[in-house]
Amino acid sequence: MKTDDRAVRVREVRRQLAHDGPARTRPFDHDFEYITLPERDCDLLRDLLIAEHAETVVEVGLAYGSSALAVGEALVSRGHADPRHILIDPFQEDMWANTGWDLLCSAGLDRIATLLPARSSDAFPRLIAEGLIADAAFVDGSHLFHEVFLDFYYLRKVVKPGGLVVIDDADKPSVRTAVHYFEVNLGWTALPDPFTAGTWRTVGNDPNGESMPRCRAFRLPDVVSEPRSGDFLPF
């Protein structure tokens, strides 16, 4: 299948999912709408990864597959010889009934995607030991502070210098606080523009709180360096 044909197939599956929803959802009202990344944000994620010429992408959290389909579309659109999409989700089978993975397969993306059914804290050390180097990452896993902080810690070792880490639910205080450490102490730099045309929410769902894009993208430093313990800055 040609690159253009693969991208068209993925777009068709993406549009159908956005319009009709998934074949299966958890037994909660409006669960798909609450959990999934909105279509417009998915388009912006796709466009950003295409502009980055990303060839290998790591994604934490698969769920219903909306963001994974957007990542896959970006990867097959560039015509890379060997695109790779590594997905980490320990709950894809039990909690999500393999809905996201089945959609990726229906879009033909199982040829480039690998699903690791493990917690990210277990999966990342194995990927590092295997020597994986990614161009970018998309993070939408656990939102517990210590777990999302650990995701960022490991992604600093997996994503290449100068690469991108894109974060969903950046308005959640736990996620916002975790990434702020890496901004203040390790030189991660927020890209100002990619998701301003996407979904905006108030921090912590506080109606009087600061409004910000749901997703944010961060550029890692071109040179990896370890700060001295005495250089720690409160975050």
DRENFIVO-409494 format. One line per field, with one value per atom (N, C-alpha, C): residue number from 1; atom name; z, x, y. Coordinates in steps of 0.001 Angstrom, whole numbers, plus 524288, in hexadecimal, padded with zeros to 5 digits. Atoms other than C-alpha are relative to their C-alpha. Layout:
N
i c(NUM,...)
at c(CA,...)
up c(Z,...)
east c(X,...)
north c(Y,...)
***
This chain:
235
i c(1,1,1,2,2,2,3,3,3,4,4,4,5,5,5,6,6,6,7,7,7,8,8,8,9,9,9,10,10,10,11,11,11,12,12,12,13,13,13,14,14,14,15,15,15,16,16,16,17,17,17,18,18,18,19,19,19,20,20,20,21,21,21,22,22,22,23,23,23,24,24,24,25,25,25,26,26,26,27,27,27,28,28,28,29,29,29,30,30,30,31,31,31,32,32,32,33,33,33,34,34,34,35,35,35,36,36,36,37,37,37,38,38,38,39,39,39,40,40,40,41,41,41,42,42,42,43,43,43,44,44,44,45,45,45,46,46,46,47,47,47,48,48,48,49,49,49,50,50,50,51,51,51,52,52,52,53,53,53,54,54,54,55,55,55,56,56,56,57,57,57,58,58,58,59,59,59,60,60,60,61,61,61,62,62,62,63,63,63,64,64,64,65,65,65,66,66,66,67,67,67,68,68,68,69,69,69,70,70,70,71,71,71,72,72,72,73,73,73,74,74,74,75,75,75,76,76,76,77,77,77,78,78,78,79,79,79,80,80,80,81,81,81,82,82,82,83,83,83,84,84,84,85,85,85,86,86,86,87,87,87,88,88,88,89,89,89,90,90,90,91,91,91,92,92,92,93,93,93,94,94,94,95,95,95,96,96,96,97,97,97,98,98,98,99,99,99,100,100,100,101,101,101,102,102,102,103,103,103,104,104,104,105,105,105,106,106,106,107,107,107,108,108,108,109,109,109,110,110,110,111,111,111,112,112,112,113,113,113,114,114,114,115,115,115,116,116,116,117,117,117,118,118,118,119,119,119,120,120,120,121,121,121,122,122,122,123,123,123,124,124,124,125,125,125,126,126,126,127,127,127,128,128,128,129,129,129,130,130,130,131,131,131,132,132,132,133,133,133,134,134,134,135,135,135,136,136,136,137,137,137,138,138,138,139,139,139,140,140,140,141,141,141,142,142,142,143,143,143,144,144,144,145,145,145,146,146,146,147,147,147,148,148,148,149,149,149,150,150,150,151,151,151,152,152,152,153,153,153,154,154,154,155,155,155,156,156,156,157,157,157,158,158,158,159,159,159,160,160,160,161,161,161,162,162,162,163,163,163,164,164,164,165,165,165,166,166,166,167,167,167,168,168,168,169,169,169,170,170,170,171,171,171,172,172,172,173,173,173,174,174,174,175,175,175,176,176,176,177,177,177,178,178,178,179,179,179,180,180,180,181,181,181,182,182,182,183,183,183,184,184,184,185,185,185,186,186,186,187,187,187,188,188,188,189,189,189,190,190,190,191,191,191,192,192,192,193,193,193,194,194,194,195,195,195,196,196,196,197,197,197,198,198,198,199,199,199,200,200,200,201,201,201,202,202,202,203,203,203,204,204,204,205,205,205,206,206,206,207,207,207,208,208,208,209,209,209,210,210,210,211,211,211,212,212,212,213,213,213,214,214,214,215,215,215,216,216,216,217,217,217,218,218,218,219,219,219,220,220,220,221,221,221,222,222,222,223,223,223,224,224,224,225,225,225,226,226,226,227,227,227,228,228,228,229,229,229,230,230,230,231,231,231,232,232,232,233,233,233,234,234,234,235,235,235)
at c(N,CA,C,N,CA,C,N,CA,C,N,CA,C,N,CA,C,N,CA,C,N,CA,C,N,CA,C,N,CA,C,N,CA,C,N,CA,C,N,CA,C,N,CA,C,N,CA,C,N,CA,C,N,CA,C,N,CA,C,N,CA,C,N,CA,C,N,CA,C,N,CA,C,N,CA,C,N,CA,C,N,CA,C,N,CA,C,N,CA,C,N,CA,C,N,CA,C,N,CA,C,N,CA,C,N,CA,C,N,CA,C,N,CA,C,N,CA,C,N,CA,C,N,CA,C,N,CA,C,N,CA,C,N,CA,C,N,CA,C,N,CA,C,N,CA,C,N,CA,C,N,CA,C,N,CA,C,N,CA,C,N,CA,C,N,CA,C,N,CA,C,N,CA,C,N,CA,C,N,CA,C,N,CA,C,N,CA,C,N,CA,C,N,CA,C,N,CA,C,N,CA,C,N,CA,C,N,CA,C,N,CA,C,N,CA,C,N,CA,C,N,CA,C,N,CA,C,N,CA,C,N,CA,C,N,CA,C,N,CA,C,N,CA,C,N,CA,C,N,CA,C,N,CA,C,N,CA,C,N,CA,C,N,CA,C,N,CA,C,N,CA,C,N,CA,C,N,CA,C,N,CA,C,N,CA,C,N,CA,C,N,CA,C,N,CA,C,N,CA,C,N,CA,C,N,CA,C,N,CA,C,N,CA,C,N,CA,C,N,CA,C,N,CA,C,N,CA,C,N,CA,C,N,CA,C,N,CA,C,N,CA,C,N,CA,C,N,CA,C,N,CA,C,N,CA,C,N,CA,C,N,CA,C,N,CA,C,N,CA,C,N,CA,C,N,CA,C,N,CA,C,N,CA,C,N,CA,C,N,CA,C,N,CA,C,N,CA,C,N,CA,C,N,CA,C,N,CA,C,N,CA,C,N,CA,C,N,CA,C,N,CA,C,N,CA,C,N,CA,C,N,CA,C,N,CA,C,N,CA,C,N,CA,C,N,CA,C,N,CA,C,N,CA,C,N,CA,C,N,CA,C,N,CA,C,N,CA,C,N,CA,C,N,CA,C,N,CA,C,N,CA,C,N,CA,C,N,CA,C,N,CA,C,N,CA,C,N,CA,C,N,CA,C,N,CA,C,N,CA,C,N,CA,C,N,CA,C,N,CA,C,N,CA,C,N,CA,C,N,CA,C,N,CA,C,N,CA,C,N,CA,C,N,CA,C,N,CA,C,N,CA,C,N,CA,C,N,CA,C,N,CA,C,N,CA,C,N,CA,C,N,CA,C,N,CA,C,N,CA,C,N,CA,C,N,CA,C,N,CA,C,N,CA,C,N,CA,C,N,CA,C,N,CA,C,N,CA,C,N,CA,C,N,CA,C,N,CA,C,N,CA,C,N,CA,C,N,CA,C,N,CA,C,N,CA,C,N,CA,C,N,CA,C,N,CA,C,N,CA,C,N,CA,C,N,CA,C,N,CA,C,N,CA,C,N,CA,C,N,CA,C,N,CA,C,N,CA,C,N,CA,C,N,CA,C,N,CA,C,N,CA,C,N,CA,C,N,CA,C,N,CA,C,N,CA,C,N,CA,C,N,CA,C,N,CA,C,N,CA,C,N,CA,C,N,CA,C,N,CA,C,N,CA,C,N,CA,C,N,CA,C,N,CA,C,N,CA,C,N,CA,C,N,CA,C,N,CA,C,N,CA,C,N,CA,C,N,CA,C,N,CA,C,N,CA,C,N,CA,C,N,CA,C,N,CA,C,N,CA,C,N,CA,C,N,CA,C,N,CA,C,N,CA,C,N,CA,C,N,CA,C,N,CA,C,N,CA,C,N,CA,C)
up c(80000,80000,80000,80056,7FC35,804CE,7FB80,8066D,7FFF3,80056,8017B,8014B,7FEF5,801FF,805D2,7FA63,80FE7,80313,7FD3C,8146F,7FF3F,8010F,80DDF,80346,7FCE4,814A6,805BD,7FA88,821E5,800CE,7FF79,81FA2,8000D,8001A,81C6F,80544,7FAE6,82923,80421,7FC44,830BA,7FFB2,800A7,82B18,801D4,7FE4D,82D7C,805F6,7FA4B,83B9D,80254,7FDF4,83DD9,7FF48,8013B,83799,802DA,7FDF7,83C88,8056D,7FB14,8488A,7FF50,8005E,84B85,80057,7FFD5,84A7C,8059A,7FA8B,85919,8036E,7FC2D,86487,8057A,7FA8E,8732C,8019E,7FE85,87A5D,8031E,7FD88,87DB9,7FBF8,80395,877D9,7FD57,80321,86CEA,800E5,7FEB9,86FFC,7FB84,80481,86237,7FF84,8007D,861B2,80462,7FB8A,86F28,7FF89,7FFF9,86CE4,7FB37,804D7,85EB7,7FED1,801D5,858D4,7FB8E,8041A,850A1,7FA9A,80556,841E6,7FE78,8017A,84057,80272,7FD75,84A42,7FD7A,802CB,8434B,7FADC,804D8,8368D,8010F,7FEB0,83D20,8018C,7FE9C,842E0,7FB18,804F7,8357C,7FD0D,80303,82EFE,80281,7FD4E,83966,7FF02,800D2,837DD,7FA54,8057C,82915,7FF42,80073,82A2A,80277,7FD56,83349,7FD12,802D7,8295E,803A3,7FC31,8348C,7FD53,80237,830FA,8042A,7FBA1,83E5A,80456,7FC00,84864,80436,7FB87,855FB,80219,7FDE5,85B5F,804FD,7FB02,8696C,80077,7FFB8,86A24,7FAA0,80512,85EF5,80054,7FF1E,86416,7FAF9,8049C,858A9,7FADD,804AC,84F10,7FCC1,80342,84A3D,7FEFB,800B7,84CA4,7FD37,80293,84857,7FA1E,8059B,83B32,7FD96,80201,8399C,7FF8F,80040,83CD8,7FB64,80455,8334D,7FAB5,804EF,828A1,7FECE,800C9,82A9D,7FE2D,80139,829F1,7FA75,80547,81D4F,7FBD9,803D4,816DC,7FDF9,80178,8164C,7FC55,80384,80E79,8021F,7FDAB,81824,7FEB1,8014E,8154A,8045A,7FB9F,822EF,80494,7FBA4,82B46,80470,7FB65,8391B,803B9,7FC2F,842C8,80483,7FB6C,85050,803C7,7FC9E,858C2,8051E,7FACE,86761,8029F,7FD68,86DC7,802B5,7FD3B,87877,8004C,7FF4E,8782D,7FAD2,80510,8699F,7FF7C,80082,86A6E,8040F,7FBDE,87786,8006D,7FF2D,878DF,7FAF9,804E0,86AA1,7FBF4,80369,8649D,7FAAA,804D1,85A70,7FBCC,803D6,853F3,7FCEA,802B8,850D4,7FC6C,80332,84BF6,7FB3C,80472,84366,7FBD8,803BF,83D1C,7FD16,802A0,83A54,7FBF6,803B3,833FD,7FB49,80461,82BD0,7FC54,8033D,826FF,7FD81,80240,8234D,802D7,7FD3C,82D8E,8035A,7FD15,8343D,7FD5D,802AC,82A00,8022F,7FDF2,8308C,805EC,7FA71,83E6D,80335,7FC2A,84A32,80509,7FB12,85636,80462,7FB55,86336,8045E,7FBF8,86D1A,8057B,7FB04,878D1,80206,7FDCF,8820F,7FDCD,80264,87CB9,80351,7FC94,888A0,7FF2E,80153,88469,7FA50,80595,875B0,7FE92,80187,874F4,8011D,7FF36,87B76,7FBEA,8040E,87194,7FAD2,804E5,86633,8001B,7FF7C,86B46,7FF67,80070,86CB1,7FA61,80585,85E84,7FC8B,80300,85A4B,7FCC6,80305,85571,80053,8005A,850F4,7FCE4,80292,84DA8,7FE70,801A7,8465F,80338,7FD2B,84E55,8035D,7FCA0,858B7,800E3,7FE6F,85BFA,80512,7FABF,86A49,801B5,7FDFD,86ED1,8032D,7FCB4,87919,80543,7FABF,887BD,80101,7FE96,88D19,805C4,7FACC,89AB0,7FF89,8008B,89D1A,7FF97,7FFF7,8A046,7FB1D,804A4,89476,7FB14,80494,88A74,80056,7FF4E,8903A,7FE2C,8019F,88E16,7FA14,805BC,87FF9,7FDAC,8020B,87D99,80103,7FEB9,8846B,7FBEC,803C6,87B65,7FA6E,8054A,86F34,7FEFC,80099,8719F,7FE13,801B8,86F35,7FABC,804D1,863B9,7FB63,80445,85BAD,7FEE4,80198,8540F,801B7,7FEF1,8578A,7FBBB,803BE,8511E,7FE45,80168,84FF2,80300,7FDBB,85457,803CC,7FC93,85FBC,7FFFA,80045,85DB6,80457,7FB47,86983,7FF69,7FFA6,86A57,805AE,7FAC8,87606,802F8,7FD96,87890,803DB,7FC55,88012,8055E,7FAEE,88AFC,8038C,7FC9A,896B8,8009C,7FF53,8984A,7FB46,804CB,88A19,7FF5F,8008A,889E7,803B4,7FC2B,89634,7FE8B,8016C,8918B,7FB8E,80478,88495,80157,7FE8F,88B15,80237,7FE22,891DF,7FB75,80473,884B8,7FD02,80249,87F79,80322,7FCAE,88B0A,800B9,7FE89,88DE4,7FB9D,80406,88151,7FA8A,804F8,8767F,7FBF0,803CC,87032,7FEA5,801CC,86813,7FD77,80235,86540,7FAA5,80515,8570D,80091,7FEC2,8573C,7FCA8,803B8,84B7E,7FEB3,80291,8480C,80169,7FE6D,84FF3,8019F,7FE9F,851A4,7FCF4,80308,8471F,8019B,7FE30,84E9E,804AF,7FB76,85AF7,80465,7FB79,86635,804C4,7FB20,87461,80462,7FB82,88196,8036E,7FCC5,88AAD,80477,7FBD6,893B3,7FFA6,800C4,88DE3,8037D,7FCD6,89630,7FC5F,80390,88F63,8004E,7FF6E,89493,7FF10,800AB,8915E,7FAC5,804E5,886AC,7FB9E,8048B,87927,7FCD0,802E8,87120,7FC4E,80378,865E8,802E4,7FDAF,8698B,7FF16,80163,862A7,7FFBE,80088,8634C,7FDD8,80240,85C24,80235,7FDBA,861E2,7FCD5,802B3,85B04,80409,7FC97,861E5,7FE55,8016F,8626E,7FBEF,803F3,8573C,80271,7FD3F,8610E,80543,7FB0D,86C53,8041D,7FBB8,87910,80521,7FAD8,8873A,80385,7FC69,890A1,80509,7FAE2,89D4F,8041C,7FC04,8A995,80258,7FDCB,8AE70,7FC7D,803B6,8A246,7FFD3,8000A,8A568,800BC,7FFA7,8A319,8018A,7FE7D,8AA08,7FB53,80462,8A0A9,801CE)
east c(80346,80000,80370,7FCF6,80557,7FF1D,80059,807E6,7FAF2,804C7,7FC9B,7FB3C,80470,7F353,7FF9E,80009,7F756,7FDE0,801C8,7F51D,7FA24,8059A,7E7B5,7FCE4,802AC,7E3DF,7FFC6,7FFEC,7E7FA,7FC39,80391,7E0A1,7FA52,8055C,7D453,7FE75,8011F,7D526,7FF9C,80024,7D7FF,7FAD0,804D9,7CC54,7FB49,80458,7C347,7FFC8,7FFDD,7C7B7,7FE05,801B5,7C5B8,7FA25,80591,7B832,7FC77,8036F,7B2BA,80187,7FE21,7BAE4,801E5,7FDE8,7C135,7FBB9,803C3,7BA83,7FE9D,800D9,7BBF7,801F4,7FE3E,7BCE8,7FF3E,800EB,7BDC8,7FA87,80572,7B0AF,7FF73,80086,7B187,7FDC2,8025D,7A9A2,8042F,7FC9A,7B0DE,805D4,7FA90,7BD54,803B2,7FCA0,7C2C5,80136,7FF39,7C0B8,80378,7FCF4,7C6CA,805B6,7FABB,7D2AD,8032C,7FCFD,7D66A,801F9,7FE0B,7DEA2,7FC89,80388,7D587,80298,7FE07,7D6D2,80387,7FCCA,7DC11,8056B,7FAEC,7E6D9,80325,7FD55,7E9EF,80254,7FDF3,7EB74,804EA,7FB7A,7F4C9,804A7,7FBD1,7FC9A,80256,7FE21,7FD79,80365,7FD24,801D8,80544,7FB1A,80C1C,803FB,7FC64,8120E,801D3,7FE60,81222,80413,7FC44,818FC,8053E,7FB39,822EC,802D4,7FDCC,8258E,800C6,7FF7B,82356,7FF8B,7FFF3,8267A,7FEF3,80104,825E4,7FD6A,80309,81BAD,7FE71,801D3,818D6,7FB18,804DE,80B1A,7FE9D,8019F,806EC,7FA22,805AF,7F890,7FD9B,8028A,7F062,7FA21,805A0,7E25A,7FCE2,8034B,7D8EA,802D7,7FCC3,7E3D3,7FFF2,80052,7E0CB,8055B,7FAD2,7EE51,803AC,7FC95,7F4F4,7FF17,80123,7EE10,8026A,7FD9C,7F2B8,805E5,7FA60,800B0,80130,7FF22,7FFA9,7FF71,800A0,7FA9E,804D3,7FB44,80648,80485,7FB93,80FC9,7FFBA,8005F,80A6F,7FFC0,8006B,808BE,80544,7FADA,8174F,802F9,7FD57,81B21,80529,7FB3D,825A9,80097,7FEEF,82C17,7FE52,80113,829FB,7FDA3,8026E,8206D,7FEAE,80136,81E26,7FC8E,80396,81346,7FFA8,80007,81526,7FBF1,80456,808EE,8005C,7FFC0,808E6,7FAB6,80514,7FBF8,7FEF2,800E5,7FA66,7FA43,8059B,7EB8F,7FD15,802A2,7E8C8,7FC4D,8035F,7E33E,7FBA2,803E2,7DC4F,7FC4B,8033F,7D77D,7FD7E,801CA,7D619,7FE43,801E0,7D284,802AE,7FCD6,7DD52,7FDAE,80295,7D51C,803ED,7FC25,7E084,80374,7FC8E,7E93A,7FD12,8030A,7DE5D,7FF5D,80076,7DC93,8051F,7FAF0,7EB21,800AB,7FF92,7EAA7,7FC78,80391,7DED5,80211,7FD99,7E696,80516,7FB2B,7F20C,804E0,7FB7B,7FACD,802CC,7FD3F,7FE30,8051F,7FB08,808F8,80472,7FBDD,81046,7FFAE,800EB,80AD2,80135,7FF16,80ED0,7FD51,802B4,80621,802C0,7FDA1,80CDC,7FBF3,80416,80284,8025E,7FD46,80A67,7FFA1,7FFB6,80B17,804D1,7FBA4,813D1,804EC,7FB74,81CAB,802EB,7FD73,81F76,801CB,7FECC,81F61,804B6,7FBC4,828B4,80577,7FAC3,8346A,80175,7FEDF,83322,80144,7FEFD,8326B,80559,7FADA,83E55,8044A,7FC20,845BE,80095,7FFCE,8423D,80267,7FD89,8481D,7FC3F,803CA,83B8D,80135,7FFA7,83D15,7FB41,804B1,83075,800C3,7FFF9,82E80,7FC3A,8040D,82290,7FCF3,8035C,8192E,7FAEB,80509,80AED,7FE72,800DD,8074C,7FA64,8055A,7F978,7FEED,8008E,7FB35,7FDB4,801BD,7F977,800E1,7FF71,7F745,8016B,7FDCA,7FC49,8054D,7FB3F,8076B,804DA,7FB2D,811B2,8008C,7FFAA,80E39,8010E,7FEF0,80DC9,80586,7FA9A,81A7E,803C7,7FC9F,82081,7FFEB,80034,81BA8,803B4,7FC91,822A7,805BF,7FAA0,82EDD,80217,7FE37,82FA2,8001C,8000C,82BF3,804C2,7FB22,837B5,80469,7FC13,83FB0,7FEAA,801C3,83791,7FFC1,800A0,834A0,80548,7FAE5,8404D,800B0,7FF1F,846AF,7FD83,802B5,83EBE,7FAC1,80502,832FF,7FB81,804C3,82514,7FD68,8039E,81CB6,7FAEB,80524,80E47,7FCA2,802CA,80559,7FA36,8059D,7F6AE,7FE9E,801E4,7EEF7,80401,7FC0E,7F979,7FD9E,802A6,7EF44,7FF3A,800A0,7EEBB,8048C,7FBC7,7F678,80476,7FBD8,7FDEB,80399,7FCEA,8025D,802FE,7FD99,80516,804A2,7FBC8,80D5B,8049E,7FBC3,8151C,8034B,7FCFB,818DF,802D3,7FD7C,81C2D,80579,7FABC,8279E,803C9,7FC82,82D42,800EC,7FF28,82B34,80408,7FCD2,831AA,80583,7FAF8,83CB5,802E5,7FD6F,83F6D,7FF82,7FFC7,83D34,7FC07,80420,830D3,7FD75,80211,82B28,7FAAE,8053B,81CB6,7FFC2,80114,8191B,7FB0F,8045E,80FE3,7FB21,8044A,80741,7FCEE,80289,803C9,7FA52,8053F,7F753,7FC7E,80351,7F202,7FADC,804D6,7E7E8,7FCC7,802C0,7E3A9,7FC88,80366,7DBE6,802A8,7FE1C,7DD87,7FCBC,802B9,7DA2F,80262,7FDDD,7DBF3,80300,7FCA6,7E665,7FCCB,802CB,7E0A3,7FA22,805AA,7D305,7FDB2,801D1,7D22F,7FDC2,80255,7C884,8028F,7FD4C,7D074,805D8,7FA73,7DD83,8020E,7FD6B,7E744,7FE4D,80168,7E328,804E3,7FB5E,7ED1D,7FE9C,80114,7EDDA,8003A,8000C,7EABB,8052F,7FB0D,7F71B,80459,7FB62,804C0,8047A,7FB74,8114B,804F2,7FB1D,81EEF,8049E,7FB28,82C16,8042C,7FBB6,836F5,804F2,7FB28,84459,8031A,7FCB5,84DB3,80491,7FBAA,8581F,7FE04,801B3,85533,80427,7FC5D,85B60,7FD32,8023A,85939,8012A,7FF03,85758,80287,7FDE2,85EEC,7FBB8,8040F,8570F,7FF54,80053,85A53,7FD65,80271,8545F,7FA0C,805A7,846A9,7FCEB,80370,83C22,7FA83,80555,82EF3,7FC4E,803A2,823DA,7FA58)
north c(7FB5C,80000,804DF,7FB3A,80D58,80367,7FC84,817C7,80316,7FCDF,82034,7FCC4,8036E,814A3,7FEBA,8012C,81167,804A3,7FB5E,81F5E,800D0,7FF74,81FC9,7FC24,80405,81329,80198,7FE51,8186E,8048E,7FB87,8252A,7FE35,801F8,81D86,7FDB0,80252,815DC,80446,7FBAC,82259,802F1,7FCFD,82993,7FCD1,80348,81E13,7FFA4,80033,81D0E,80518,7FAF1,82B9F,800C4,7FF32,82B2D,7FC2C,8041A,81E44,7FE15,80227,81B65,7FA74,8054F,80E44,7FBE4,80450,80118,7FE91,8015E,7FF12,8047C,7FC22,80875,7FDC0,80175,80727,801C9,7FEDB,807A4,8050B,7FAE2,81619,803C4,7FC3E,82128,8034E,7FCA2,82826,7FECE,80166,8209B,80136,7FF02,821A5,805D2,7FA5F,83058,8021B,7FE2D,831F2,7FE55,80244,82947,80182,7FFC0,82AD8,80583,7FAF4,835A9,801E1,7FE15,83E39,80006,80087,83D57,8048F,7FB7B,84B31,7FFB1,80094,848A8,7FB9F,8043B,83BEB,801F4,7FDC0,8436D,80331,7FCC9,84CDF,7FCA1,803AD,84192,7FD99,80237,83B3B,803E6,7FC0C,847DC,8013D,7FEEA,84A56,7FBB2,8045D,83CC5,7FFC0,7FFC6,83E1D,80441,7FBAC,84B49,7FE9F,801A8,844DF,7FBA3,8047B,839FC,7FB58,80436,8307C,7FAB4,8054B,8226E,7FBDE,80388,81BE8,80314,7FD40,81FE5,7FC1B,80304,81A9C,80298,7FDE7,81C24,7FD1A,8023D,819EC,800A8,7FFE7,8163B,7FF67,800F8,810A7,800DF,7FF52,80FEE,7FF15,800AC,81244,80102,7FFE8,81515,804F2,7FB52,822CF,8026F,7FDA5,82876,7FC48,803D4,81BD4,7FFE9,7FFC3,81C8E,804E3,7FB31,82A9B,7FF6E,80108,82690,7FC72,8039A,81B4F,80299,7FD2F,82437,80348,7FCE6,82D2C,7FC8E,80366,821CB,7FDD1,80232,81C0B,8043B,7FBC2,82957,801CA,7FDFD,82C45,7FC65,8039A,82043,7FDF7,8020C,81C0C,7FA39,80576,80F0F,7FC4F,80385,8098B,80301,7FD2F,8116B,7FC41,80330,80C81,80315,7FDBA,80F23,7FC27,8035F,8094D,80208,7FE81,80988,7FD02,80259,806EE,800A6,7FFC0,80376,7FACA,804E7,7F927,7FE72,800F1,7FA49,7FF77,8000F,7F969,7FB65,80499,7EBAC,7FFFE,800A4,7EBC2,804A5,7FB5A,7F9BC,801F1,7FD9F,7FDB4,7FC01,80436,7F075,80008,7FFD3,7F256,8038C,7FCA1,7FCE5,8033D,7FCCB,805DD,7FCCD,80345,7FAEB,7FDE8,801F2,7F54F,8043B,7FBBC,802B0,800E1,7FF86,803B7,7FBAC,80460,7F64A,800DD,7FF18,7FA0A,8042D,7FBF0,805CF,7FE31,80211,7FD18,801C3,7FDDB,8033A,7FBFA,80414,7F668,7FE80,80114,7F561,80347,7FC98,8008C,8009B,7FF20,80025,7FB28,8041D,7F81E,8018E,7FEF9,7F73A,7FD1F,80248,7F4EE,80023,80016,7F07E,7FFF4,7FFA5,7F4EE,80591,7FAC1,8005A,802C1,7FD2D,80AFA,7FFA7,80069,809D3,7FAE1,804F1,7FBD5,7FFEB,80032,7FDFD,80353,7FC76,8097E,7FDD7,80231,802CD,7FBE9,803E0,7F7B9,802A5,7FD33,80138,80298,7FD8E,80865,7FBEA,80430,7FB91,7FE24,8018F,7F871,80430,7FBD1,80564,80341,7FCF2,80BB8,805D1,7FA52,819C5,801DE,7FE08,820F2,805B2,7FA8B,82DAB,80349,7FD2B,83143,7FC36,8031D,82C82,802E3,7FDD2,82E8E,7FD57,8020F,82CF0,800F7,7FFAC,829EF,7FB19,8049B,81F7D,80172,7FEAB,8202B,805C6,7FA84,82DBF,800B6,7FF81,82AB1,802A7,7FCE9,8341D,7FC98,8030F,829E6,7FCAB,80349,82199,80338,7FCBF,82C90,8024B,7FE32,831E1,7FBC6,80450,82472,7FF58,8002A,8245B,80407,7FBE9,8313E,7FEB2,80187,82C3C,7FC24,803EE,82076,80229,7FDD5,82825,8035E,7FD0B,830C7,7FC7A,803C4,8246D,7FD89,8029B,81F6D,803C0,7FC3E,82BA2,80291,7FDFB,830A3,805AE,7FA6D,83DB6,8035B,7FCA9,84863,7FDE8,80249,83F64,80264,7FDC7,841E5,7FC40,802C5,83D92,80319,7FD89,840A3,7FDB3,80190,8401D,80132,7FF16,83E50,8013C,7FE90,84382,80342,7FCA1,84DA7,803CA,7FC86,8556F,7FD8E,80294,84B44,80184,7FE28,85032,7FC20,803E3,84363,7FFDD,8001B,8434B,80518,7FAD7,851D4,800A2,7FF82,8510D,7FC90,80391,84546,80235,7FE10,84B52,80509,7FB0E,85834,7FF0D,80152,85190,7FF9A,800CC,84DBA,80516,7FAD2,85B71,8031A,7FC9E,86215,7FDE0,8023E,85893,7FD33,80326,8511A,8024E,7FD3C,85AE6,7FE7D,800FE,855B6,80541,7FAFF,860CB,7FF3E,8007E,86246,8028F,7FDAE,8645D,8034A,7FC8A,86FFB,7FF3F,7FF99,86D65,7FB05,80479,85F38,7FF0C,8019C,85D68,8048C,7FB8B,86B2C,7FFEC,8006E,867F4,7FB48,8049D,85BE0,8011F,7FF9C,85962,8030A,7FD10,862FF,7FE7F,8012A,85FFC,80346,7FD37,8666E,7FC2E,8034D,8612C,7FDAD,802AC,856FE,80059,7FF5D,8592A,80448,7FB97,86573,8042C,7FC24,86EAF,80557,7FAFB,87A1D,7FF86,800F4,87401,801DC,7FE8C,876E9,7FC5E,80318,87253,7FED4,8018C,86ABD,7FB89,80464,860F5,7FACE,8053E,852FF,7FD38,8027D,84E69,8040E,7FCAA,8541D,7FCBA,802A1,850C9,8027B,7FE2B,851C9,7FDFF,80154,851FD,7FEAE,8016E,84ABF,802DB,7FD4A,8513E,7FCF4,80286,84E7A,7FD1A,80282,84AB9,7FE11,8023A,84184,8010C,7FF06,845D6,7FF24,800EB,84247,804AC,7FB9E,84DA0,7FE04,80153,84DA6,80079,7FFF3,84B1A,80575,7FACA,858B1,803F9,7FC60,85EC5,7FF63,80102,859D9,8050D,7FB7A,8640B,7FE2F,80176,86322,80094,7FFED,86049,7FFB1)
***
